[in-house]
Structures are given as structure tokens and as C-alpha cells.
Amino acid sequence: MAEQLTFDLPGEPALGRGDFFVSPGNEAAVQAIQGWHDWPGGKLVLAGPRGAGKTHLVHVWAAMCGARIVAAHDLADADVAALAGAMVAVEDADRIAGNGAAEQALFHLHNLVLAEGGGLLITAASPPLRWGLSLPDLQSRMQGSALVTLAAPDDTLLAAVLVKLFTDRQIAVDAGVVTYLTGRMERSFAGAGRVVEALDRAALAKKRRITRPLAARVLDKLGEAGH
């Protein structure tokens, strides 16, 4: 059985290795994180939609190798030189496109970290080719990085995450309710967290168990019915 890690779900999720549900949509990313010693050139770009698990995989990697984690938009004000040769994770690199200072900082960070034998994990919503970076040298280095992608969760994975979230809150929910939710809610782990939290609040307020009618009302209130 594949080793399991944990996702970046809302609230206070565990950052250990025991709760991650491996599926075809994330298996390659899990293997890449676990095999970080073999990254070509010591770097990897992890791309995927919001809520697909990027942040938590970053934290798993950081726990493995003692990496520093920094948001890409904070790089312009960071002491990049102090990170030379370190293990560094940069989140949301695609969001700095057009920000000259941040792009320059990421370019220098890339060079300093790798020149001194460190490692670099970079996350984004899409592959580097689509970031629209204005600094050609940075663009070429990002496109020259190994790339692995995370897909939005399929029905099986989303259902497993919902069950885990309900279980974490000590809520018993019928399988039919979980199936109903997976077919209609936003297909992301962040969305699963919002739905479970809203259902928990609604059930407590009404002092009743979670049923399909209650799930329908909560989804409608969240504006997620039909997703």
C-alpha cells in the first residue's frame, strides 16, 4: 500500500503522514515529494488548482528536509542571501508575474540556493509556461525545472476526504449524504472543508443529524449546488 500523507484542508489539519489519500490524480506528486533527493538540478515545480493539496505537500517536504517556506510575493522583502544553499519552498510563484522586484528576487534565490547545493520547491496554479513572467532569465529557469501536477480530486478521493473531515469532528454521516455532496460541491479539498464546516454548524444550530435535505440547503447557501 502506498505511503499516505496529509492534505492542506482548512482548520487545523495534521501535517503528518497518516491521513493522505493517494489517488491517480496526486500519486505522481506524492512520489516526487518523497523522491526529492533525485530532483533534476535540485528543483521541482508543483502545479495544481487551488485546494488540490500543494501547500500541505510543501509542509510535508519541509518536514522531511528542514526547508524554509516563503510566499513568492514576500520575496522582494526577504533576505535572499541568507537562504543560499538552503532547502527552500516558494509558494504561488505564478502570482508574481509582472512584479519586477519579486521576479528578480526569485531569480537570485534560484541561483543562490542551487549554486550552494540546496533544493528548491516551487508551487503554482499552472505550469511555468503560463505564468507570464516578465524576466526572461527567470522564465527560462522555471521552464527548465522538473514539473509535476496535481489534479482536482475525483469522486473517490473527494468522498474519502469528506469522510475524514466528518470523522475528525466526530460526526456520523450516511454514505448517501457523502455521495450526494461529491456530485454537487466544489471539487477541491478547500471546498470540502467549507462544506463540512457549514454542515456541522447547521446541524448544531438545528440540533439534528446531517441529512440530504440539510446538505442540499447548505450547498445552496454556499452557492455550490450544481458544481
N, C-alpha and C positions, 0 to 999 in steps of 0.2 A: 504493500500500500504506500502511496506517495506521502512524503512528509507533509504535514499541514502547518500553515502559517495563519496569520490573522489579518483581517481587512480594516480599512480606515472607516469604521462606522461611527456615527455621531455618538455623543455622550462620553462615556469613559470606557472604551473598549480595552481589552487586554492587548498588550503589544508582544505577547509571547508567540510560541509556535503551535499551540494546540488547537486553534479554532479556525484555521484557514481551510476553506473548501476548494480543493483543486478541481478544475474543470477544463475542458478543451480550450475555453476562451482565455484562461490565465496560466495554463500549465507551462508554456514556453517562458513566460515572465518569471514564474516561480523558479524554474530550473536555472534561468540566467542569474537571478539573485543569489541562489545557492552556489552557483559556479563562478562567483565574482573573481576568483583568482585567475581565471582564464579569459577575462575580457580582453579582446584585441586592443593593444595600446593602453590598457588600464582604464578604459572608459566605456560607458554604456548610456544610451538614451532610452528611457522607458516612456512610451507614449500610450495614451488611452483617454477615454472620455472622463469627465468629472464623475467621481464616485465609483470608479472602476477598481480602486484598490492601490493606486500609485503611492499615496502618502504612507500607507501602512507598510508597503514593501520597502519604502525608503527607511522607515524606522527599524524594520527587521534587519536590513542591510547594515544600518548604523550600529545596531546591537552586535552584529557579527564582527565588525571590524573597527568599532570605535570611531565611526565617521562623524564629522560635523555636518549639521543640516542648516541650510540657509535658503531663504526665498530669493529668487532671481532679482526681484525688484529692490531688494535691500543691498545688492552687491555694490552699488555705486558708493555707499557709505561704509562698506565693510573694509577691514584691514586685510586686503587680499594677500599681501606679502606674508602675513602671519600664517597663512594656510598652505604655504609652499611645502610640497611633499606630503601633505596630509591626505586622509581619506575624506572626501567632501561630497555631499549630495546637494544639488541645486534644484529647487522645485519651481515649476511653472516658467521654464525658460522662454517659452513662446510668448509670454506676456510682456517681455521687454523689447519686442520689436519696435524700432524707431526711437528707443530711449538710448541716445548715444553714450551717456555715461555708464549705464548699466551694461550695454553691449561691450564696451571697452573693458569693463571690469571682469566680465565673464571670459573674454578673450585672454586677459592676463592671468586670470585664475586657472584657466585650462592649461596654459603654458607652464605656469609655476608648479602646479600640482603634479603634472605628469613628468616634467623635467627632473623632479626630485624623487621620483618613484612612488608617488601617491596614487590614488584612484579617484575617479570622478563618475558619479551617477547623476544623470540629468533627467528631470521629468518634464513632460509637456502634454498637451491635449492632442497633438498631431505630430507627424514626422517632421524633422528639421526643414525639409524642402518647402513646407507650407508655413513656416514661421514668419517669413517676410523680413528677415534681419537686414539691416542697412550696412553692416560692416562685412565686407566680402571675406576677409580672413576668418572671421568668426563663423560665417556661414559655411565655408569650406571645411572647417574643423568639425562643426556639428554634423554636417552631412557625411563626413568621413568616420563618424563614430558608429559602432555597432548599435543596431536598433532592435528593440523587442516591443511588441504591442500587447496591450490588454484590451479585451473586448468587453462590451457591456454584458452583464450576466444573462445566461439563458434561463429558461423556466426552472430547471432542476436546481441550478445554483442559487437563483433568487429565492426559491422556496426554502432551501436549506438555511439561507441567511435569515429569512423571516422566522423560521422555527427557532433558530439560535437566539435571535433577539427577544422573541416572546419568552423563551426559556430563561434567559438572563433576568427577565423581570418577573419570573415565577408565574407566568400566565399560561394556562392551558387553552389551546385553540384547536378546534376541529380541523382535520385535513381539508375539508371542503372550503373552509374560510381561507386557508392559505392558497389553495388553488384559485379561488375567486380573486384574491388580491394579485397574484402573479400575472393574471391575464389582463389586469386593468391599471395597475400602478406604473409609475415611472420606473424604467428598467435600469436602476442604479442602486448601489449599496446605500448611498446617501438618501435616496428616495425610500428605501426600505426602513431606514432609521426613522425618517419623518412619519411614515405611516404607522409604525408600531408605537411610537411615542404618542401620536394623536389618538390611536385606538385605546391605548392604556388610559389616557386622560378621560376619554369619552366614557369608557366602561366604569371608571371610578366615579365619575360625576353622576352617572345613571344607576350606579350600584347594580350592574348586571354583567353577565358574561358577554364576550365578544361573539357576535353572530354575523351572518352575511348581511342582513339589513343594516346593522350598525356599521359594518365595513363599507357598505355602499354609501351611507350618509357621510362617513368620514372622508372617503375618497372624493365625493362630490364637493365637500367643504374645502378640501385641499386642492381642488381643481385638477385632479389626476385621473378622474374617470375617463376611460376611453384611451389611455396611453397604452 
